Amino acid sequence: MSEKKQQTIVLEDYSFKNKVIKVKMEQNDTVQGVIGLIKTALGLKKEKIHILFGLKKSKSFEVLTKKSLSKLWEMTDQGDVVLQVRRKVSLTGLKKIRDTVRDSDIDLPVSILKVDNVSAEETKSRLNRVALEFLDEIAEDPRNAAFRIPSRSSENVGYDNNSRMVLLGSNVVDRQFRHLSSVQSVVQLTGLMRYVTEILATEKHATKRHLFYRDVNLFGNQRVSDGLIEDLGALLRVSRNSLNVIASAKGKVIGRLSFTEGGDHIDCTKGLGGHAITPMLDQVENFDSDAEFMLIIEKDAVFQDLAEDKFFNYLPCILITASGQPDMATRLFIKKAYQELKIPILGFLDADPYGLDILRVYSIGSKALSFESVELAVPDIRWLGLLPSDIEEYQIPKSVLIKMTENDNKRADDLLKEDFVKSRPEWEKQILIMKNTGNKAEIQALASKNWRYMTGTYLPTKIDSADWV
């Protein structure tokens, strides 16, 4: 009777005791048998664990199954194999909130201005209609001829409890053709309308910077042309995307997601640094994913840590960052993915007033682009962490905490006055914890526990216990 073939595999424990050990595996071992060997080697008894494996150099990990166990055995003949041990995480909490994901149709107040995401042809049609109506008014009575542009002043912007978004009201401002205070703005706006018509006719996209340089003398500075672009979108009731006007994008995505971009297939599980999100979102379609959730990450450095660790193969997810305050392209991408995939979104941000301010933009929209909130905001985003309450709960060392500054406290006070915070008692509670303790913390403070604490303990524990607000 031939002897059982035996191989030695290297086990690197990322989530329990952070040590490297060796386990001898026999060719006829079962999955449960291998897991039993590993538990014994780690000194574990009742803990439920996940095993993931991959060659050291490839860093491509899979969950250990009967099929992959055979593959693992073959891999041991090729060199060292690393097994990762991870906590087994219940996704029950995520599945519950997945059932609450709402369709894109929301009952909006009658009095608000809502823009549409329309085709180039429809945008051109609206442009022509507005221009012709303006010319008719000039021919009939030039003294009263005007572009009636929705007011984007703070008095016309408000939070709506039903839709849970910042929306623009119905007040308008007349830009009169024969009034000294507005004649220059009218000339600039008509010039912009001409340039946008040219862009749409060529089926190209132009950046805001490009439009400014189309006629520097006309606009004077880019703040003027940028504001006119927003005015034009509000006037035509179309999104900026519908104007084929784009802004520089800084977002990145990695994880269990694929889509087509300009006809090319993009697999977001490939690569290390993530795929750059294009500002030309009209070219992105056919989202496909087996992820259980999206994780929106404030810091690029944290995004890179999770990407390098292939966190999305441990907990099936999509990782996205805009490296701070979100740009429009990243917000559009998230909203589009949310509508098509209908999976929960969790926010992972600093435990300070500015982290919460970033979450606010993602979830309820911004006052500057309130007329596009329906196209950009996702009110159902949950705040996973870093919560101010987590500082004590997870015993973050005092040496890595940062004292709240005068500006921090002022921003916290301003947030407490906001209607959207008053409608979210848990957010209010977290802000008060910041103020009462006088401390704030960045996400990277979790690394003070150990280098694998964020991916091996903190995030799995938070998701397992559905600890989000």
KAHUFEN-V547960 format. One record per backbone hydrogen bond with DSSP energy under -1.0 kcal/mol. NH is the residue of the N-H (numbers start at 1). CO is the residue of the C=O. E is the energy in kcal/mol with one decimal. If there is no record, write none. Layout:
nh = (NH NH)
co = (CO CO)
e = (E E)
This chain:
nh = (7 9 10 11 12 13 21 23 25 27 29 34 35 36 37 38 39 40 41 42 44 50 52 53 54 59 62 64 69 70 71 72 73 74 75 76 77 78 82 83 84 86 88 95 96 97 98 99 101 112 113 115 116 123 124 125 126 127 128 129 130 131 132 133 134 135 136 137 138 139 140 141 144 147 149 149 151 156 157 158 160 164 166 167 169 173 175 177 182 183 186 187 188 189 190 191 192 193 194 195 196 197 198 199 200 201 202 204 206 208 211 212 213 215 219 220 221 225 226 227 228 229 230 231 232 233 234 235 236 238 239 244 245 246 252 253 254 255 256 257 258 259 260 261 262 264 266 268 270 275 277 281 283 284 285 288 292 294 295 296 297 298 303 304 305 306 307 308 309 310 311 313 314 315 318 319 320 321 324 331 332 333 334 335 336 337 338 339 340 341 342 346 347 348 349 351 352 356 357 358 359 360 361 362 363 364 365 370 372 373 376 377 378 381 382 384 385 390 393 394 395 396 400 401 402 404 409 410 411 412 413 414 415 416 418 422 423 424 428 429 430 431 432 433 434 435 436 437 438 440 441 445 446 447 448 449 453 456 457 458 459 461 462 463 464 465 467 468 469)
co = (25 23 81 21 83 19 11 9 7 5 26 30 31 32 33 34 35 36 37 38 39 86 84 62 82 55 53 51 65 66 67 68 69 70 71 72 74 75 54 10 52 50 48 91 92 93 94 95 98 109 168 371 237 119 120 121 122 123 124 125 126 127 128 129 130 131 132 133 134 135 136 137 141 175 147 173 171 153 154 167 165 160 364 158 156 149 147 145 179 179 182 183 184 185 186 187 188 189 190 191 192 193 194 195 196 197 198 199 244 246 207 208 209 212 215 216 219 221 222 223 224 225 226 227 228 229 230 231 232 233 116 241 240 206 321 275 319 268 317 255 288 266 285 264 283 261 259 257 267 253 251 279 280 281 260 258 316 344 318 346 320 348 299 300 301 302 303 304 305 307 306 310 311 311 293 254 295 252 298 327 328 329 330 331 332 333 334 335 336 337 338 294 382 296 385 441 350 352 353 354 355 356 357 358 359 360 360 367 369 370 372 373 362 378 345 347 347 387 389 390 392 391 397 398 440 438 405 406 407 408 409 410 411 412 415 418 419 421 424 425 426 427 428 429 430 431 432 433 434 402 351 442 443 444 445 446 450 452 453 453 454 457 458 459 460 461 462 466 383)
e = (-2.6 -2.8 -1.5 -3.1 -2.9 -2.3 -2.3 -2.4 -3.3 -1.9 -1.9 -2.4 -2.6 -2.4 -2.1 -2.3 -2.7 -2.3 -2.3 -2.1 -3.2 -3.5 -2.3 -1.4 -1.4 -2.3 -1.0 -2.7 -2.0 -1.2 -1.4 -2.6 -2.0 -1.8 -2.2 -1.4 -1.0 -1.5 -1.6 -1.9 -3.7 -2.9 -2.1 -2.4 -1.9 -1.8 -1.8 -1.2 -1.3 -1.3 -2.9 -1.2 -2.1 -2.2 -2.5 -2.1 -2.3 -2.5 -2.6 -2.1 -2.4 -2.4 -2.6 -2.3 -2.0 -2.2 -2.3 -1.9 -2.0 -2.3 -2.0 -3.1 -1.7 -2.0 -1.0 -2.4 -2.7 -1.8 -1.3 -2.3 -2.6 -1.8 -2.9 -3.1 -3.7 -3.2 -2.8 -2.9 -1.6 -2.0 -2.3 -2.1 -2.4 -2.6 -2.5 -1.9 -2.3 -2.5 -1.8 -2.0 -2.7 -2.0 -1.7 -2.0 -2.6 -2.1 -1.6 -1.8 -2.3 -1.4 -2.0 -1.9 -2.0 -1.3 -1.8 -2.9 -1.6 -1.2 -3.0 -2.0 -2.1 -1.8 -1.6 -2.2 -2.7 -2.1 -2.3 -2.7 -2.5 -2.3 -2.2 -1.2 -1.5 -2.6 -2.3 -2.0 -2.2 -2.6 -2.2 -2.2 -2.3 -1.7 -2.9 -2.9 -2.6 -1.7 -3.3 -2.7 -1.5 -3.4 -2.5 -1.5 -2.0 -1.5 -2.2 -2.4 -3.2 -2.4 -3.1 -3.1 -3.1 -2.4 -2.0 -2.6 -1.7 -2.4 -2.4 -2.8 -1.9 -1.2 -2.4 -2.1 -1.1 -2.4 -1.6 -3.3 -2.3 -2.0 -1.5 -1.9 -2.8 -2.5 -2.5 -2.4 -2.5 -2.6 -2.6 -2.3 -1.9 -3.1 -2.0 -2.9 -3.1 -3.4 -3.2 -2.5 -1.7 -1.8 -1.6 -1.8 -1.9 -2.2 -1.7 -1.9 -2.4 -2.9 -1.2 -1.3 -1.9 -1.3 -1.3 -3.3 -2.0 -1.7 -2.6 -1.6 -1.8 -1.6 -2.0 -3.0 -1.1 -2.5 -1.6 -1.2 -2.8 -2.5 -2.4 -2.1 -2.5 -2.5 -2.5 -2.4 -2.2 -2.1 -1.3 -2.1 -1.7 -1.6 -1.9 -2.3 -1.8 -2.2 -2.2 -1.7 -1.7 -2.1 -2.9 -2.5 -1.9 -2.6 -1.3 -2.1 -2.2 -1.6 -1.5 -1.6 -1.7 -2.9 -2.1 -2.8 -2.4 -2.4 -2.6 -2.3 -2.6 -2.1 -2.7 -1.5 -2.1)
